[in-house]
Amino acid sequence: MRRRSVAIAALLPLFAAAEETAMGGHGMAVFGGREGLYASHLPMFHAPHDSQVLLRFHLADPTADTALRDTLAREPRLWTFDPEPFDLLRLQPGHARPLRAFKARFFEGHFERGGRPQAADQGVIVDELLFFRRLDATPRAAAVGQYRLIGRGEEWFAVKEIDRRPDFDQILRVTAPRARGRVAVPLRGLTPPLEALPRALRATAVTQLYFETDDLR
């Protein structure tokens, strides 16, 4: 009997890990254009929001999908969505029950900061997971920030990887970048100077769509 108890005790950490979840309302920044739509989870250093997630998606309603793409292409600015509660960890690679679709309410602007709600909930279809990282809440400094360039055709964006604490969440529209993949950008204090970003990203121009520090102290 004692041997069986020891064996069960040894398996308990495995069961606990398998049952880990991150249920919640995981708001995301929305950006993109006619070539693609992207969503970036608005993370914090505490559960259940302690993961940085970047998706490519489309809307289940073709008319709404085209309208959103056209709007973002004409006016590159921040949109967000407030989704139905779901387990964020179902978006990580290799999950046994990957999340492929969910409902969300879209807002022009930040949904928690005066954003203008759109008419109805939309079905969000996940096309591709571009990035997933569990955040480390241990205080750490860094002199260089890593930016991930994503896009297609003439529409390109740069997203700051959150890899220290405190940190900042930043999404940029990038015009004609010659860099690809991940790009290291020197920081001045906590953040990079905006005027240095075009040179670092080898782009003709950079427009900031989203910038946040308070959620990542």
C-alpha positions in Angstrom: 0.0 0.0 0.0 2.8 2.4 0.9 4.5 1.8 -2.5 1.3 2.6 -4.3 0.8 5.8 -2.3 4.4 6.9 -3.2 3.7 6.2 -6.9 0.5 8.2 -6.9 2.2 11.1 -5.1 4.9 11.1 -7.8 2.2 11.5 -10.5 0.4 14.4 -8.8 2.6 17.2 -10.3 2.0 15.8 -13.8 -1.8 15.9 -13.2 -1.5 19.5 -11.9 0.5 20.6 -14.9 -2.0 19.0 -17.3 -4.9 20.8 -15.6 -3.3 24.3 -15.7 -5.6 26.8 -17.3 -5.8 30.6 -17.9 -9.5 31.3 -18.1 -10.5 34.9 -18.5 -11.6 37.7 -20.8 -8.4 38.1 -22.8 -8.7 41.5 -24.6 -6.5 42.0 -27.6 -5.2 44.8 -29.7 -6.3 44.5 -33.4 -4.3 45.8 -36.3 -3.6 45.0 -39.9 -5.1 45.9 -43.3 -6.2 44.3 -46.6 -3.3 41.8 -46.6 -4.0 40.4 -43.1 -5.6 40.9 -39.7 -3.6 40.4 -36.5 -4.4 40.3 -32.8 -2.0 40.8 -29.9 -3.1 39.8 -26.3 -2.9 42.7 -23.8 -0.7 41.0 -21.2 0.2 41.6 -17.6 2.6 39.9 -15.2 -0.1 38.0 -13.3 -2.4 35.1 -14.1 -4.4 34.5 -16.1 -3.0 37.2 -18.4 0.7 36.4 -18.1 1.3 35.3 -21.7 2.2 37.3 -24.8 0.2 36.0 -27.7 0.2 37.1 -31.4 -2.3 35.8 -33.9 -3.3 36.1 -37.5 -7.1 35.8 -37.9 -10.1 36.5 -40.0 -13.7 37.1 -39.3 -16.3 34.4 -39.9 -18.6 37.0 -41.6 -17.0 37.8 -45.0 -18.6 41.2 -45.2 -17.4 42.3 -41.8 -14.0 40.8 -42.5 -13.6 42.9 -45.7 -14.9 46.0 -44.0 -12.4 45.7 -41.1 -9.5 45.2 -43.5 -10.5 48.2 -45.6 -10.9 50.4 -42.5 -7.5 49.5 -41.1 -5.9 49.9 -44.5 -7.3 53.4 -44.9 -6.8 54.5 -41.3 -3.9 52.6 -39.5 -4.9 52.9 -35.9 -5.6 50.8 -32.8 -8.7 48.7 -32.6 -9.3 46.1 -29.9 -11.7 43.3 -29.2 -13.2 42.0 -25.9 -13.8 38.3 -26.3 -16.0 35.8 -24.6 -14.0 34.1 -21.7 -11.7 31.4 -22.9 -8.5 29.5 -21.8 -5.6 31.5 -23.1 -3.3 28.4 -22.8 -5.3 26.7 -25.5 -3.5 29.0 -28.0 -0.1 27.7 -27.1 1.7 25.3 -29.4 1.0 21.6 -28.8 -2.1 22.1 -26.7 -4.4 19.0 -26.6 -7.5 21.1 -27.4 -6.3 24.0 -29.5 -8.6 27.0 -29.7 -9.6 27.6 -33.3 -12.5 30.1 -32.9 -14.3 32.4 -30.4 -16.7 35.3 -30.3 -15.6 38.9 -29.6 -17.0 42.4 -29.5 -14.9 44.8 -31.5 -14.0 48.4 -30.6 -12.5 51.3 -32.5 -9.9 52.3 -29.9 -9.2 50.6 -26.6 -12.3 48.8 -25.2 -11.4 49.7 -21.6 -10.5 53.3 -22.3 -13.3 54.9 -24.2 -13.2 52.8 -27.4 -16.2 53.0 -29.6 -18.1 49.7 -29.7 -19.1 48.2 -33.1 -22.5 46.9 -33.9 -22.4 43.2 -33.0 -20.2 40.3 -31.8 -18.1 38.7 -34.5 -16.8 35.2 -34.9 -13.0 35.2 -34.8 -11.2 32.4 -36.7 -7.6 31.8 -35.7 -5.6 31.3 -38.9 -2.1 31.1 -37.4 -0.3 31.4 -34.1 2.7 33.8 -34.7 4.1 34.0 -31.2 3.4 32.6 -27.7 5.5 33.3 -24.6 4.8 32.8 -20.9 5.9 36.0 -19.1 8.5 35.9 -16.3 7.6 38.2 -13.5 11.1 38.3 -12.1 12.5 41.9 -12.3 15.1 42.1 -15.0 16.8 44.9 -17.0 17.8 45.0 -20.6 19.6 47.5 -22.9 18.1 46.1 -26.1 14.5 45.3 -27.1 13.6 42.6 -29.6 11.0 43.5 -32.2 9.1 40.9 -34.3 8.3 42.0 -37.9 5.1 40.6 -39.4 3.2 41.3 -42.5 2.6 40.7 -46.2 2.9 42.7 -49.4 3.0 46.5 -48.6 1.6 46.1 -45.0 4.1 45.5 -42.3 4.1 45.8 -38.5 6.6 45.5 -35.6 5.6 44.1 -32.2 7.9 44.4 -29.2 8.6 41.1 -27.5 8.0 41.4 -23.7 11.1 39.9 -22.2 11.9 41.8 -19.0 10.2 43.6 -16.1 9.3 46.4 -16.1 8.6 46.4 -19.9 6.4 48.0 -22.5 3.9 46.7 -25.1 4.3 48.4 -28.4 2.9 47.9 -31.9 4.2 49.8 -34.9 3.1 50.2 -38.5 6.3 50.1 -40.5 6.6 51.5 -44.0 8.9 49.6 -46.5 11.0 47.7 -44.0 14.1 46.0 -45.3 14.6 44.0 -42.1 12.7 40.8 -41.5 12.2 38.4 -38.6 13.5 39.6 -35.3 15.3 42.9 -35.0 17.3 44.2 -32.0 16.7 47.8 -31.1 18.8 49.7 -28.5 16.8 51.2 -25.7 17.2 54.5 -23.9 16.1 53.8 -20.3 12.9 51.8 -20.4 11.9 52.5 -24.0 13.5 53.2 -27.4 13.4 56.8 -28.8 10.8 56.9 -31.6 13.1 58.8 -33.9 15.6 55.9 -33.8 13.1 53.2 -34.8 13.1 53.7 -38.6 16.8 53.3 -38.8 16.8 50.3 -36.4 14.0 48.6 -38.4 15.5 49.7 -41.8 12.2 51.4 -42.7 11.3 54.6 -44.4 8.7 55.5 -41.7 7.2 54.2 -38.5 3.8 54.9 -37.0 3.0 53.9 -33.4 -0.4 52.2 -33.1 -0.2 51.1 -29.5 2.0 51.8 -26.5 1.5 50.6 -22.9 3.7 50.6 -19.8 1.3 50.6 -16.8 0.1 47.0 -17.3 3.7 45.8 -17.4 5.3 47.4 -14.3 
